[in-house]
């Protein structure tokens, strides 16, 4: 599963921000966004399948928390993606004859 596609959905990024700080149930998360529990549950399923969140049972509740290892991997993917694009942009700018000093 492509981690960038998983976090391309704004609601999933918002959920990750919440569960980074606190361990929350799907109901708690849904209440913060004023959306249905099934909608949040679907997003949590995608985040869990990608490894971004962990699930723990406590009684009848399922509690979700961000997975620090997966978040570290995500950060590395984002940094590598941007670095590659910035390197490409730099090469284009440097190759443009308009950017060459008069010789």
Helices and strands as residue ranges (DSSP letters): H 3-6, H 10-21, E 24-25, H 26-33, H 37-49, E 53-58, E 61-66, H 68-95, G 97-99
